[in-house]
Amino acid sequence: MRIGTFVLAAQFPGQGPGEALHRAVRSAEAAEESGLDSVWLAEHHFVPYGVCPSATTLAALLLGRTRRIRVGTAVSVLPNHHPVALGEQAALLHLTSGGRFSLGVGRGGPWVDLEVFGGGLDAYENGFPEALELLLDWLREPRVAGSGERFGFREVAVVPRADELLDGAAGAAGTSGPEVIVACTSPKSVRLAAGRALPMLLGMHCGDEEKAEMVALWRTAAREAGHPPEVVEGAAHVSAGVAQIADGPGDATETLVKTMPGWLRQGLDAHVTVDARHRVMRDPVAYTELLCALHPVGPPKLAADRLAATAERTGITRFALLVEGSGDLAATEENVRRLGADVLPLLT
């Protein structure tokens, strides 16, 4: 079982972005100190839901401040980036960290980001497969040319090469380059990831049954794509969730129900679509209560049991857990400490 944290740098009501980012950095440092496996960093633009606009930049900072823990993006929004530029950053972080960097990518949403960064709605609706293929080529080949509908350029040398670690360290998937993982929210994205044998990141809004169905679909699609059984069965998917540890059976839930709805309401309401399409927003209180019911929220034994149950039902043994739901720095650090000291030993 590999337990990591999921860091949004959430800006709670009454806080500034500097406070949110400081808490994000300290929670990541606490994750290493507490013996956790990984830290996963989200990217958001123009909203207080998460105030980290560059997950790779924050990853660079954290890789420099840590020595053991794996740091990944969850995710870098591919329609907002040129795949070559993102591939160069991933190779740099992989090489300079000794293989501790994972690149998570996703399609994002139909937000105004697409207008600001120039990708446009088509990059979101149709361009993800081309961008992903170009990114993978950059991480695997010595020379790459762009020959797609959106990215066209003459052949150039890949510098630095992601597979040239001096100490022979490998990515999390056993490859010589950085691990690439794909956020999946639909059968289409599951099949896309499976066709390339890329592990999935599955969202915290999904329950075990839905995640199990997506893993089963991934395995079927991966086999149909010709990937060998050891690759299909050994895929290291990641399950996102929420963790809040407290001694009393209702204390952890009470903490999150008091704090998270205000953050969710402020953060989610700030999203602006690129094309004025209608949005149906989740009810913040009901969504918080759902997350508390799905994930390791409660005493250590309950938290460990829920993680073990998810692993048994889905086959997923890697977790990225949101630990900043209290909105408070000291409480977040204590939450991370308890994950390592009180929950992790129950899972080994």
Stockholm file with secondary structure:
# STOCKHOLM 1.0

chainA/1-348         MRIGTFVLAAQFPGQGPGEALHRAVRSAEAAEESGLDSVWLAEHHFVPYGVCPSATTLAALLLGRTRRIRVGTAVSVLPNHHPVALGEQAALLHLTSGGRFSLGVGRGGPWVDLEVFGGGLDAYENGFPEALELLLDWLREPRVAGSGERFGFREVAVVPRADELLDGAAGAAGTSGPEVIVACTSPKSVRLAAGRALPMLLGMHCGDEEKAEMVALWRTAAREAGHPPEVVEGAAHVSAGVAQIADGPGDATETLVKTMPGWLRQGLDAHVTVDARHRVMRDPVAYTELLCALHPVGPPKLAADRLAATAERTGITRFALLVEGSGDLAATEENVRRLGADVLPLLT
#=GR chainA/1-348 SS CEEEEEECCCCCTTCCHHHHHHHHHHHHHHHHHTTCSEEEECCCCSSTTCCCSCHHHHHHHHHHHCSSCEEEESCEEGGGSCHHHHHHHHHHHHHHTTSCEEEEEECCCSBTHHHHSSCHHHHHHTCHHHHHHHHHHHHHCSEEEEESSSCEEEEEECSSCTTCCTTCCCCTTSSSSCEEEEECCSHHHHHHHHHTTCCEEECTTCCHHHHHHHHHHHHHHHHHTTCCHHHHHHCCCEEEEECEECSSTTHHHHHHHHHHHHHHHHHHHTCCBSSCCCCCCCCHHHHHHHHHHHSSEESHHHHHHHHHHHHHHHCCCEEEEECCTTCCHHHHHHHHHHIIIIIGGGGC
#=GC SS_cons         CEEEEEECCCCCTTCCHHHHHHHHHHHHHHHHHTTCSEEEECCCCSSTTCCCSCHHHHHHHHHHHCSSCEEEESCEEGGGSCHHHHHHHHHHHHHHTTSCEEEEEECCCSBTHHHHSSCHHHHHHTCHHHHHHHHHHHHHCSEEEEESSSCEEEEEECSSCTTCCTTCCCCTTSSSSCEEEEECCSHHHHHHHHHTTCCEEECTTCCHHHHHHHHHHHHHHHHHTTCCHHHHHHCCCEEEEECEECSSTTHHHHHHHHHHHHHHHHHHHTCCBSSCCCCCCCCHHHHHHHHHHHSSEESHHHHHHHHHHHHHHHCCCEEEEECCTTCCHHHHHHHHHHIIIIIGGGGC
//
